[in-house]
Amino acid sequence: MSDNDEYCGNCDSHNCYDYPTKIFCSTRHSQNLNPIVETLWHCNSYNRISQECYCVHEALKAKNSSGEAQR
């Protein structure tokens, strides 16, 4: 898993919701789907943003930290 993979946090439809693990997806909202999704997820409407977003980096750190805490 890297910051450059296809994640909702790297999509142009994402907005901050529960930083850094969840985002609000404006595309899913317009489709009447649940707009609250995991930052490290992605759907078929994925559209990469041109600028790097820190939410993916921070979500990866949080995921790795919680994995280490469970050991």
C-alpha positions as CSV (number, residue, x, y, z in Angstrom):
1,M,0.0,0.0,0.0
2,S,1.4,3.4,-1.0
3,D,0.2,7.0,-1.2
4,N,-0.1,6.7,-5.0
5,D,-2.5,3.8,-5.1
6,E,-6.2,4.3,-6.0
7,Y,-7.9,5.5,-2.8
8,C,-10.9,7.7,-2.2
9,G,-8.4,10.1,-0.6
10,N,-6.7,10.6,-4.0
11,C,-10.0,11.2,-5.8
12,D,-11.3,14.6,-6.9
13,S,-14.7,13.8,-5.3
14,H,-13.4,13.5,-1.7
15,N,-14.0,16.0,1.1
16,C,-12.8,15.8,4.7
17,Y,-15.2,14.0,7.1
18,D,-13.6,12.1,9.9
19,Y,-9.9,12.9,9.2
20,P,-7.9,10.9,8.3
21,T,-9.9,7.6,8.1
22,K,-13.2,8.6,6.5
23,I,-14.1,10.9,3.7
24,F,-17.3,12.4,2.3
25,C,-17.7,11.5,-1.4
26,S,-19.7,14.1,-3.4
27,T,-20.1,11.6,-6.3
28,R,-21.7,8.9,-4.1
29,H,-23.9,11.6,-2.5
30,S,-25.1,12.7,-6.0
31,Q,-25.9,9.1,-6.7
32,N,-28.0,8.7,-3.5
33,L,-25.4,6.3,-2.1
34,N,-23.9,6.4,1.3
35,P,-21.3,9.3,0.9
36,I,-19.3,8.4,4.0
37,V,-16.5,5.9,3.0
38,E,-13.1,4.8,4.1
39,T,-10.2,7.0,2.9
40,L,-8.3,3.9,1.7
41,W,-11.2,2.5,-0.4
42,H,-12.2,3.4,-4.0
43,C,-15.1,2.9,-6.3
44,N,-15.7,2.7,-10.1
45,S,-16.1,6.5,-10.2
46,Y,-12.5,7.1,-9.1
47,N,-10.9,10.1,-10.7
48,R,-7.3,10.9,-9.5
49,I,-6.6,14.4,-8.3
50,S,-3.6,16.3,-9.7
51,Q,-2.4,17.3,-6.3
52,E,-1.3,15.0,-3.5
53,C,-3.6,14.9,-0.5
54,Y,-2.2,14.2,3.0
55,C,-5.3,12.3,4.1
56,V,-4.1,9.1,2.3
57,H,-0.7,9.4,3.9
58,E,-2.3,10.0,7.4
59,A,-4.8,7.2,6.9
60,L,-2.0,4.8,6.0
61,K,-0.1,5.9,9.2
62,A,-3.3,5.4,11.3
63,K,-3.9,1.9,9.8
64,N,-0.3,0.9,10.5
65,S,-0.4,2.3,14.0
66,S,-3.7,0.4,14.8
67,G,-2.2,-2.8,13.4
68,E,0.8,-2.5,15.6
69,A,-1.3,-1.8,18.7
70,Q,-3.3,-5.0,18.1
71,R,-0.3,-7.2,18.2
